[in-house]
């Protein structure tokens, strides 16, 4: 048995469950397949409504939304990645507007991920060739990492080492980073793919492993 929710006029880019509630999820969507137009963040409940998943709240964005990540600290908050280069922090108990916004990336932000262990930070990756680490209480990024030669498509935190994350990109490479590295240089670079590396994920049960797709 499956439950559905139709995002009328928008195409889905990301959907994720809340880390605090098994019944709560959110979807990041974009008009016109993310090529041009606005976006929408939908907060949903798995408790069925008359037509499937029950919508709880919707937030409109002036640009497409490509990814989202729930806060690991605050059960009602999540961040989104936008096509205009911005990152927004939303509170699902409030209406209409984000509670915070950061705009340092110069091109589309393709991924955001909250740190599982150092729960006060998150990482973003962008088509501008950089990844940035943020604290939601600070109005600017904490660090910028920019060795990739081309778009950075995805970033993922280590599930055990709170200072380490990995990125993948257009240059066919995967890079390992530490926020504690004083020069902002990557700790390691991994090749092997024949084309752009579009996504990666860290193994939460074997923290020395991550998987990539190209």
C-alpha positions, 0 to 999 in steps of 0.5 A: 500500500502506498500514499501519494501527494501531487505537487501540482505545477512543481517537480520534486527534487528531494524528499526527506523524513524528519529525524525526530518524527516517523510521520513527518517529511518534507519535499523540495520542488521546482517549477519547469524542472528547475530550469526557470521559475519558482519553488515550493517546500511542502511539509507532509504527514504520513497520516493519510488525508483524503487523497494520500499524504496529508499536507501540513504546510507549504512555503513558496520560494522565488527560485527553484528548490533542489535539496533540503535537510532537517535540523539535527537540533530543532525538530521544527526547522530545516534548510533548503538549497535554492537555484538563486544561490541562496540557502534558507532556514525554515520553521514549520510552526511559522508562516510564509517566510524563512527565519534566516537566509544566506546568499554567498554562493554565486550559482545554484546550490545543489545540496545541503546536509546537516552535520549528524555529530556536530549538530550545530553546523551544515554544509552546502555545495554549489555549481560555483565550484565550492562547498561551504560550512555554516553555523545557523546562528552566524550570518556568514559561512564559516569556511569555504572549500574550492578545489574542484574545477567545476560544479560541486553536486553533492556533499556528505558528512562523515557519520563518525568524524564530526569535522570531516565531509566529502564532496563530488563534482563535475571534474569526475573527482571525490574529495575528502575535507576537514573543517579543521584543516587550516589552509582549507586543502582537501585531505584526499582526492579520489578518481576513477569515474569516467564522467561527472560524479553526481551523488555520494553517500557515507556508510553510517554503519561502516564509516570508512566507506562512502559510495558515489554515482556518476 
